[in-house]
Amino acid sequence: MILSDAFVRLPELLELIPIGKTTWWQGVKNKRYPQPIKLGPRITVWRKSDIQRFLDNPEHWQQ
């Protein structure tokens, strides 16, 4: 069985989490925020399930 997961790109993600792009990318670098998936050289996405888990429990992601 293949489980599918929807993806979200950065503009949509920043509508859910009201911070700036630079702050988001710094948090990704520090592993404070969910890690992205590269679909191509100019296409970066995040799993919606990872973002939902982050929104439900942001302390889980902070190290």
C-alpha atoms as an extended CHARMM CRD file, in Angstrom:
* protein
*
        63  EXT
         1         1  MET       CA              0.0000000000        0.0000000000        0.0000000000  PROA      1               0.0000000000
         2         2  ILE       CA              1.3350000000        3.4330000000       -0.9260000000  PROA      2               0.0000000000
         3         3  LEU       CA              0.4980000000        6.2620000000        1.4220000000  PROA      3               0.0000000000
         4         4  SER       CA              0.2640000000        9.6600000000       -0.1870000000  PROA      4               0.0000000000
         5         5  ASP       CA              0.9740000000       12.9600000000        1.4640000000  PROA      5               0.0000000000
         6         6  ALA       CA              0.1710000000       16.4000000000        0.1550000000  PROA      6               0.0000000000
         7         7  PHE       CA              2.8820000000       19.0180000000       -0.1020000000  PROA      7               0.0000000000
         8         8  VAL       CA              2.9700000000       22.7030000000        0.6920000000  PROA      8               0.0000000000
         9         9  ARG       CA              5.3050000000       25.3170000000       -0.7870000000  PROA      9               0.0000000000
        10        10  LEU       CA              6.8200000000       28.2130000000        1.1070000000  PROA      10              0.0000000000
        11        11  PRO       CA              4.2720000000       30.9760000000        0.2980000000  PROA      11              0.0000000000
        12        12  GLU       CA              1.3680000000       28.8170000000        1.4870000000  PROA      12              0.0000000000
        13        13  LEU       CA              3.3580000000       27.6790000000        4.5140000000  PROA      13              0.0000000000
        14        14  LEU       CA              4.0690000000       31.2770000000        5.5600000000  PROA      14              0.0000000000
        15        15  GLU       CA              0.3310000000       31.9960000000        5.4780000000  PROA      15              0.0000000000
        16        16  LEU       CA             -0.0880000000       29.3070000000        8.1530000000  PROA      16              0.0000000000
        17        17  ILE       CA              2.9540000000       30.3320000000       10.1760000000  PROA      17              0.0000000000
        18        18  PRO       CA              3.2150000000       34.1390000000       10.1340000000  PROA      18              0.0000000000
        19        19  ILE       CA              6.9730000000       34.6430000000       10.1100000000  PROA      19              0.0000000000
        20        20  GLY       CA              9.3680000000       35.9070000000        7.4650000000  PROA      20              0.0000000000
        21        21  LYS       CA             11.1740000000       33.7750000000        4.8930000000  PROA      21              0.0000000000
        22        22  THR       CA             14.5840000000       34.4070000000        6.4410000000  PROA      22              0.0000000000
        23        23  THR       CA             13.3610000000       33.4020000000        9.8950000000  PROA      23              0.0000000000
        24        24  TRP       CA             11.7850000000       30.2310000000        8.4760000000  PROA      24              0.0000000000
        25        25  TRP       CA             14.9340000000       29.2090000000        6.6170000000  PROA      25              0.0000000000
        26        26  GLN       CA             17.0910000000       29.8660000000        9.7020000000  PROA      26              0.0000000000
        27        27  GLY       CA             14.7640000000       27.6030000000       11.7180000000  PROA      27              0.0000000000
        28        28  VAL       CA             15.0080000000       24.9070000000        9.0400000000  PROA      28              0.0000000000
        29        29  LYS       CA             18.8070000000       25.1750000000        9.1090000000  PROA      29              0.0000000000
        30        30  ASN       CA             18.8090000000       24.8550000000       12.9130000000  PROA      30              0.0000000000
        31        31  LYS       CA             16.3260000000       21.9410000000       12.7060000000  PROA      31              0.0000000000
        32        32  ARG       CA             13.8300000000       23.9630000000       14.7360000000  PROA      32              0.0000000000
        33        33  TYR       CA             11.2870000000       23.6510000000       11.9090000000  PROA      33              0.0000000000
        34        34  PRO       CA             10.3550000000       20.6770000000        9.6700000000  PROA      34              0.0000000000
        35        35  GLN       CA             12.8760000000       19.7930000000        6.9920000000  PROA      35              0.0000000000
        36        36  PRO       CA             12.0070000000       20.3650000000        3.3320000000  PROA      36              0.0000000000
        37        37  ILE       CA             11.9840000000       18.0040000000        0.3760000000  PROA      37              0.0000000000
        38        38  LYS       CA             13.6600000000       19.0540000000       -2.8760000000  PROA      38              0.0000000000
        39        39  LEU       CA             11.5660000000       18.0460000000       -5.9000000000  PROA      39              0.0000000000
        40        40  GLY       CA             13.8660000000       19.8260000000       -8.3260000000  PROA      40              0.0000000000
        41        41  PRO       CA             16.5730000000       22.4770000000       -8.4360000000  PROA      41              0.0000000000
        42        42  ARG       CA             14.0220000000       25.2620000000       -7.8610000000  PROA      42              0.0000000000
        43        43  ILE       CA             11.1730000000       23.3760000000       -6.1840000000  PROA      43              0.0000000000
        44        44  THR       CA             11.1780000000       22.9330000000       -2.4170000000  PROA      44              0.0000000000
        45        45  VAL       CA              8.1830000000       21.5780000000       -0.5160000000  PROA      45              0.0000000000
        46        46  TRP       CA              7.2020000000       20.3760000000        2.9340000000  PROA      46              0.0000000000
        47        47  ARG       CA              4.8610000000       17.5510000000        3.8210000000  PROA      47              0.0000000000
        48        48  LYS       CA              1.5540000000       18.9280000000        5.0720000000  PROA      48              0.0000000000
        49        49  SER       CA              1.5530000000       16.2370000000        7.7530000000  PROA      49              0.0000000000
        50        50  ASP       CA              4.9160000000       17.5280000000        9.0830000000  PROA      50              0.0000000000
        51        51  ILE       CA              3.5880000000       21.0850000000        9.1480000000  PROA      51              0.0000000000
        52        52  GLN       CA              0.4130000000       19.9750000000       10.9460000000  PROA      52              0.0000000000
        53        53  ARG       CA              2.4960000000       18.1070000000       13.5470000000  PROA      53              0.0000000000
        54        54  PHE       CA              4.6150000000       21.2400000000       13.9750000000  PROA      54              0.0000000000
        55        55  LEU       CA              1.5280000000       23.4170000000       14.4580000000  PROA      55              0.0000000000
        56        56  ASP       CA              0.0720000000       20.9170000000       16.9450000000  PROA      56              0.0000000000
        57        57  ASN       CA              3.2820000000       20.6250000000       18.9740000000  PROA      57              0.0000000000
        58        58  PRO       CA              5.9960000000       23.1730000000       18.0830000000  PROA      58              0.0000000000
        59        59  GLU       CA              8.1090000000       22.2590000000       21.1350000000  PROA      59              0.0000000000
        60        60  HSD       CA              8.6990000000       18.8220000000       19.5990000000  PROA      60              0.0000000000
        61        61  TRP       CA             10.7810000000       20.3660000000       16.8250000000  PROA      61              0.0000000000
        62        62  GLN       CA             12.9630000000       22.5850000000       19.0030000000  PROA      62              0.0000000000
        63        63  GLN       CA             16.2900000000       21.1000000000       19.9840000000  PROA      63              0.0000000000
